[in-house]
Amino acid sequence: MASPILGYLDPEFLAVMDNTMALLRHLFQTENELSITLPGTGMSAMEAAVCNVVQPGDEVVVGIHGFFGQRLAEIVERHGGTAVRVEVGFGQVIRADQIEVALDAHPDAKMVAVVHGETSAGIRQPLKDIGKLVREREKLFLVDTVCSLGGAHIPVDEYLIDICYSGGQKCIGGPAGISCITLNDRAMAVIDSRSRPVDTWYLDLTLIRKYWLSDRGYHHTAPGSLIYALHEALRLVQEEGLQERFARHQKCGDLLKAGLTQLGLELFGDPENRLPMLTCVMIPDGVDDAAVRGRLLQDYGIEIVGGFGPLKGKAWRIGLMGYSCSERNVHYLIAALREIL
Ligand SMILES: Cc1ncc(COP(=O)(O)O)c(C=O)c1O
């Protein structure tokens, strides 16, 4: 980020952009030409993914198993669409047959959207069967991977995902303030055939595509320092190797869960589908949530966060993402928690 800033059309900067696209294709495990960054945090990519597809009156089936699925549904509605909510409890996953029932009842739905790593509940949503179903029904499949991309195997093309996005700051290990998105030709064909322009100018992917892929014309000033930083983070991902990186997240996630269980704590959610990079654990009765988190931060320099929605005040959420995902950090946290509890 400390590298000198170049103009947004400087040939050297354009080369960084091209290389960033190649690194993103590697990480998303896709051939999609349009694999780019967007200015703004993960929410910017979520908004772009939804608003480019949805026109007033469109139906979108949204799988909800936590806070971020609810947000996806709200964004669909803010852009004039109807969210067909397929809702399961926090800590559960959405089954393909539940999506099927919704598609049977709403055969004109344009898209199915789910969150892969539900950060609010620590749950990993299986994608393969839903991807197959959505392709058979000739809809678009949108997946949020803000929590999980860079820490778990998410092969976009193999899972038949049409639109996938993430943020810079989680398992990719880059900065906040930049996000990334990939869209295949099916998704872009739907966007290109809209009957009216995308209802936000800033996130209109038909305009942004020109800057990244074709005439390189000005759309917005590229956030150069953030792109450098994401580019470097993506180089580190590639250098480590995708499978090695996923294995590190899985190993540390398993170690953390084992350590918490040994402390007598109860893990939250479907045991078959817990995320490695975000562990949700119940706060034992009689333990003061804020006091424990305060001591962890002040005495040990460790930050863990509280629960969302129904888990507010009831659970802790512990992240092991990117650089912070190390066995050393797990042992240190478990030792600190043992001491405090
Ligand atoms: C699953 C998921 N989606 C979307 C977001 C939004 O990303 P951001 O906070 O970077 O805007 C988050 C943030 O935690 C998330 O966990």
The ligand as a MOL file (V3000), in Angstrom:
LIG
                    3D

  0  0  0     0  0            999 V3000
M  V30 BEGIN CTAB
M  V30 COUNTS 16 16 0 0 0
M  V30 BEGIN ATOM
M  V30 1 C -21.0820 -13.4520 4.8120 0
M  V30 2 C -20.8610 -11.9800 4.7250 0
M  V30 3 N -21.3880 -11.2970 3.7010 0
M  V30 4 C -21.2130 -9.9780 3.5740 0
M  V30 5 C -20.4750 -9.2640 4.5030 0
M  V30 6 C -20.3010 -7.7980 4.3350 0
M  V30 7 O -18.9680 -7.4660 4.1510 0
M  V30 8 P -18.3550 -6.0830 4.6440 0
M  V30 9 O -18.5700 -5.9790 6.1080 0
M  V30 10 O -16.9010 -6.2120 4.2450 0
M  V30 11 O -19.0230 -4.9960 3.8970 0
M  V30 12 C -19.9030 -9.9270 5.5760 0
M  V30 13 C -19.1270 -9.2030 6.6040 0
M  V30 14 O -18.7980 -9.7110 7.6480 0
M  V30 15 C -20.0950 -11.3240 5.6880 0
M  V30 16 O -19.5580 -12.0030 6.7000 0
M  V30 END ATOM
M  V30 BEGIN BOND
M  V30 1 1 1 2
M  V30 2 1 2 3
M  V30 3 2 2 15
M  V30 4 2 3 4
M  V30 5 1 4 5
M  V30 6 1 5 6
M  V30 7 2 5 12
M  V30 8 1 6 7
M  V30 9 1 7 8
M  V30 10 2 8 9
M  V30 11 1 8 10
M  V30 12 1 8 11
M  V30 13 1 12 13
M  V30 14 1 12 15
M  V30 15 2 13 14
M  V30 16 1 15 16
M  V30 END BOND
M  V30 END CTAB
M  END
